[in-house]
Amino acid sequence: MRRHSRLLFEAEMQVSWKDGRGKVQKLKAKCLNLSAEGARLQTDIPIPPRTNVNLDSARYGSLGSASVRHCVRHTLKYSIGLEFTSSLPLGNPGRKRCLDEIQAHQESQA
């Protein structure tokens, strides 16, 4: 059903968003996979569906803004599905650099 396949990718990310009161919230998250249009994160606390978030990496910089599509509890962690709000060509350069590096690594492993 996805237009772009998800690539396995484990990296620490920072997620930020405004809560219902307009206060900026920040959370460290583990990125589990990434595609041109979305990502799956693992966090310690939930982020409500339809929340607009910004995703940042220490290595790649900003990966762009995204919308939380789902948030499901798995044991003591939460699995959060994100959909980027801009297409890859219009998105942040950090996301493209990250995907290019993942793809090059996977091709070298094949």
Rosetta blueprint (number, residue, H / E / L):
1 M L
2 R L
3 R L
4 H L
5 S L
6 R L
7 L E
8 L E
9 F E
10 E E
11 A E
12 E E
13 M E
14 Q E
15 V E
16 S E
17 W E
18 K E
19 D L
20 G L
21 R L
22 G L
23 K L
24 V E
25 Q E
26 K E
27 L E
28 K E
29 A E
30 K E
31 C E
32 L E
33 N E
34 L E
35 S L
36 A L
37 E L
38 G E
39 A E
40 R E
41 L E
42 Q E
43 T E
44 D L
45 I L
46 P L
47 I L
48 P L
49 P L
50 R L
51 T L
52 N E
53 V E
54 N E
55 L E
56 D E
57 S E
58 A L
59 R L
60 Y L
61 G E
62 S E
63 L E
64 G E
65 S E
66 A E
67 S E
68 V E
69 R E
70 H E
71 C E
72 V E
73 R E
74 H E
75 T L
76 L L
77 K E
78 Y E
79 S E
80 I E
81 G E
82 L E
83 E E
84 F E
85 T L
86 S L
87 S L
88 L H
89 P H
90 L H
91 G L
92 N L
93 P H
94 G H
95 R H
96 K H
97 R H
98 C H
99 L H
100 D H
101 E H
102 I H
103 Q H
104 A H
105 H H
106 Q H
107 E H
108 S H
109 Q H
110 A L
